[in-house]
Amino acid sequence: MRIIGLTGGIASGKSTVAKMLEAKGAHLLDADRLAREAVEPDQPAWQEILKWLGESILLPDRSIDRLKLGNIVFNDRRMLDKLNKIVHPWVGRRFVALAEEIREKDPDGVLIYDIPLLIEAGMQKMVDLVLLVYVPRQIQVERLVSRDQLSRADAEKRIKAQMSLDEKRKHAAVIIDNSGTLTQTAAQVDHFWDKLFTDRY
């Protein structure tokens, strides 16, 4: 089984590319989904966050208020780093376990690990190839403002809290430019998929 580390930045279109690859038959593990599971009520990561930030971070159903948490961590790099140190180990363990399950069922398949912080977390060694979904920063800002109804200043702040896509390019074996139309992006995904099975990079 080949493991492809799919990464990008907020509002780069990474999830769109992930769905295109899944439609081609790839197995998909979404790190954001695993991270959401990690902070469900009474899970170990949820308990650590509660000890750290207190019950004011909770909604009435005892789930973590993601908007409130986002406002806290995206305003302070140290807070974001602390959150990542709580959540990432749990996500990493779940990924290894789930990847092994997929390998047993489909040893010749392709597994796409959709993980925004692949490079920041130093997880490149866990994958066979890094695939980056790239857009210029200006487009990233515009899409984030439109998608999440954020002010331009808040969008810039959230993007700045991540490693820049230009920096991530240095670590990627393959780059999908998602600044054009969906058809153009799909054509690049087709090319990547075909090459994956012919040249094997």
ABEGO torsion letter per residue (X at the ends): XBBBBBBEBBGAGAAAAAAAAAAAGBBBBBAAAAAAAAABBGBAAAAAAAAAAEAAABBAAGBBBAAAAAAAAAABAAAAAAAAAAAAAAAAAAAAAAAAAAAAABAABBBBBBBAAAAAAGAAAABABBBBBBBBAAAAAAAAAAAAGBBAAAAAAAAAABBBAAAAAAABABBBBAABBAAAAAAAAAAAAAAAAAAGX
